[in-house]
Amino acid sequence: MQDSAARPFRLFLLRHARSGWALPGQRDFDRALDDVGYAEAELIAQMAADRGIRPELILCSTAVRCRQTAEPFFRSVSEDIQIRYVDELYTGPASVYTDIIEANRHLNSLMIVGHNPMIDELFHRFAGDEAATDALPHGYPPAALAVLDLRAGSGGSITATLVSLMRPIREPK
């Protein structure tokens, strides 16, 4: 019998797509995707579907721009995907993201839809500074989706392998 602790846990890190600037009097929380952001969200969801990516659970910040980024996964990946909206992914630091991921390690896979700098910090923590900088030398861009396999190491440490990194770049016509 294989030890379940040895199985990898697949983590998907998705930064929200490009959003517009806040309108006068508008809260940051209510900022929506702009036209490019809507296209990015649709494209990254379609790219994920084309690669067979189907997280067991999506945990998404409650901010409007994150919700709008996650919604295309219903249409492109599966209408059966469960999305939970979590306030702490909007208000919390990277350590809150880490705690939320750890609390869901019983799953086979988890997608986090959140914000920078937290997504970038998590990517560096799990992929390692050198691999993260090599993969994304200018930081974690909007609508980028990293696929990481995490394994429990000795002494409670976590080792991770960067499986793939997708960015919603349209092919020229």
Salt bridges, closest charged atoms under 4 A:
ASP28 OD1 - ARG31 NH1 2.65
ASP28 OD2 - ARG65 NH2 2.98
ASP30 OD2 - ARG27 NE 2.98
ASP34 OD2 - ARG18 NE 2.65
GLU42 OE2 - ARG75 NH2 2.22
GLU102 OE1 - ARG105 NH1 3.65
ASP120 OD1 - HIS124 NE2 3.84
ASP129 OD1 - HIS124 ND1 2.92
ASP149 OD1 - ARG10 NE 2.70
